[in-house]
Amino acid sequence: MSENNTLRLAVLVGSVREGRFGPVVAKWFAEQAEQHGRFTVDVVDLADTPLPLELPPVPPAMDPGMDRPAGMAELTRRLEAADAVVVVTPDYNRSFPASLKAAIDWHYTEWQAKAIGFVGYSGASGGLLAIEQLRQVFNELHAHTVRDYVSFPRYYELFAPDGTLREPEGPGGAAKVLLDQLEWWATALNEARRARPLVTS
């Protein structure tokens, strides 16, 4: 919880590919979160962090304080500081980007007992294929994924060239539902984390 009693929300841009649309979607959602009034928003772009695919010999679950590459320190700090995380992801070949999996796998306690939400975008499914797989991954990390989400199928038809939505009412309503759920769960989980550590074994 931040000093002004708002929840700290990390909006995680999962795609790092050239020409990606993720930052546009993340900017829109960050604006929705700021208008909601209960969140301090931090947009975390994975393109700003070197993410080696070679994982350490001992996983973070067994050594949470492990040494990570120096360039990852800021990402780790921002994930640790977050009360909740919203992952902005496309579908890549019916799944989610390798960059996102690397960022997840390099961390462990940073996800524990935190509320996770999703904003998806892609040509046909609107990112739902990636979102459903990510639910399984985050469940393994003792995070709580909230039920509702925001989805942009055929996103290239929904956003204008300036990054605004052509018809904002529907997505704006979905974003409020997601943010309301995140507020409830993040508040409850934040209080629980302060009361006692999570039992994971």
Rosetta blueprint (number, residue, H / E / L):
1 M L
2 S L
3 E L
4 N L
5 N L
6 T L
7 L E
8 R E
9 L E
10 A E
11 V E
12 L E
13 V E
14 G L
15 S L
16 V L
17 R L
18 E L
19 G L
20 R L
21 F L
22 G H
23 P H
24 V H
25 V H
26 A H
27 K H
28 W H
29 F H
30 A H
31 E H
32 Q H
33 A H
34 E H
35 Q H
36 H H
37 G L
38 R L
39 F E
40 T E
41 V E
42 D E
43 V E
44 V E
45 D E
46 L H
47 A H
48 D H
49 T L
50 P L
51 L L
52 P L
53 L L
54 E L
55 L L
56 P L
57 P L
58 V L
59 P L
60 P L
61 A L
62 M L
63 D L
64 P L
65 G L
66 M L
67 D L
68 R L
69 P L
70 A H
71 G H
72 M H
73 A H
74 E H
75 L H
76 T H
77 R H
78 R H
79 L H
80 E H
81 A H
82 A L
83 D L
84 A E
85 V E
86 V E
87 V E
88 V E
89 T E
90 P E
91 D L
92 Y E
93 N L
94 R L
95 S E
96 F L
97 P L
98 A H
99 S H
100 L H
101 K H
102 A H
103 A H
104 I H
105 D H
106 W L
107 H L
108 Y L
109 T L
110 E L
111 W L
112 Q L
113 A L
114 K L
115 A E
116 I E
117 G E
118 F E
119 V E
120 G E
121 Y E
122 S E
123 G L
124 A L
125 S L
126 G L
127 G L
128 L H
129 L H
130 A H
131 I H
132 E H
133 Q H
134 L H
135 R H
136 Q H
137 V H
138 F H
139 N H
140 E H
141 L L
142 H L
143 A L
144 H E
145 T E
146 V L
147 R L
148 D L
149 Y L
150 V E
151 S E
152 F E
153 P E
154 R L
155 Y H
156 Y H
157 E H
158 L H
159 F E
160 A L
161 P L
162 D L
163 G L
164 T L
165 L E
166 R L
167 E L
168 P L
169 E H
170 G H
171 P H
172 G H
173 G H
174 A H
175 A H
176 K H
177 V H
178 L H
179 L H
180 D H
181 Q H
182 L H
183 E H
184 W H
185 W H
186 A H
187 T H
188 A H
189 L H
190 N H
191 E H
192 A H
193 R H
194 R H
195 A H
196 R L
197 P L
198 L L
199 V L
200 T L
201 S L
